[in-house]
Amino acid sequence: MLISKPKAVVLLSGGLDSATTLYVARSQGFDIYAISFRYGQRHAYELECASRVARAAGVARHVILDVNLRAFGGSALTDSARVVPRLADLGADELTQPPTYVPNRNMLLLSVAAAYAEARGVCDIFYGAQQQDRYGYWDCTPDFLERINALLALNRRQPVTVHAPFVALRKADELKLGLELGVDYAHTWTCYRGGETPCRECPSCVERAAAFREADRNDPLA
Amino acid sequence: MLISKPKAVVLLSGGLDSATTLYVARSQGFDIYAISFRYGQRHAYELECASRVARAAGVARHVILDVNLRAFGGSALTDSARVVPRLADLGADELTQPPTYVPNRNMLLLSVAAAYAEARGVCDIFYGAQQQDRYGYWDCTPDFLERINALLALNRRQPVTVHAPFVALRKADELKLGLELGVDYAHTWTCYRGGETPCRECPSCVERAAAFREADRNDPLA
């Protein structure tokens, strides 16, 4: 007799954190509905990586949705006229408000994911917010997670819960767990700039390199 | 010397509640950035009405954004194969979970509005949630308003506040206020079905008629 597994929606950007999150959800026994967003990011190459990660993990479904945030502006991630800075060049102010922050992106994408989950009768969403991201992004914090769940819990028809397994975990520890779970990080993409190879100096590249170094592993992209 | 007025983003569906909300925001001295959504609703005629309301009110800007919720399904409002029921035919269960509910629509559209507001440096959003809607929609309640504001208040860069002036007001009282403020309800659209004239029997039409009757006014669409 076939017993169908519970399903979970996973936000899959194609980066290191979301790929690892997907493998965590899978290891917990969920069938995966992966969801990615073409939101106008200059590093749209990450979507190809998302597809590769999804295939490698054998997800049940992978959808890529269009949500054009470029029209709103306000971020170096969606506006190619702005410069994605080197981490080393960020001042104290920018560390708490980085130019790569996209206005309200994460709440928006989680709202879409919750709509998608609800329409399909799925109760669980996995989100790759990462402790290290807390330096600058209000929408990657434990407080944010708690309050968005308080909001979604009001849904009388179908409460949906957002899980963020790494919201309070160091990136190096997340990486070690991902390697144990079989994530192939050659399929992931981290660089914020739109180039063909990782720039190694944007905040995202620097954090990735530091995590691999601390975990004493080699980055397959390096 | 020109002193620029503060700005507010108003969610404008083209219905009675959002039109009245827009006039309330205007009466409070805000310049209005109206935002409407083509989300796959079968009653897309309401968007023409939204444009008419926006023009009549002399808003500073009106944008119509595409967010395709039809792809998700799960609602009689976005799926023309489903029937929009008569209010009289709704059972007790359906009153707390009407078939016209769209999965997580309001949180999603408010998230987009908050992204739009933040990108433009606007701190205030007006949302036409209405007390009467509470019978079936979890996302039109005072609790929902309180919790979404608790979430948005975490934004370190620019906290945005959602105002819903009618969340605890009877529809007839809202209507009287709107008439005092000069709303021309001939420009608004309420019917959930996709017909050329109001059906007068869907829940939305019945509630509108009841409000005009109670306010002792004539509905220009009737």
Interface residues (C-beta under 8 A of the other chain):
Chain A: L65 D66 V67 N68 L69 A71 F72 G73 G74 S75 T96 Q97 Y101 V102 P103 N104 R105 M107 L108 L110 S111 V112 A114 A115 Y116 E118 A119 R120 W138 D139 T141 D143 F144 R147 I148 A150 L151 L152 L154 N155 R156 R157 Q158 V160
Chain B: L65 D66 V67 N68 L69 A71 F72 G73 G74 S75 T96 Q97 Y101 V102 P103 N104 R105 M107 L108 L110 S111 V112 A114 A115 Y116 E118 A119 R120 W138 D139 T141 D143 F144 R147 I148 A150 L151 L152 L154 N155 R156 R157 Q158 V160
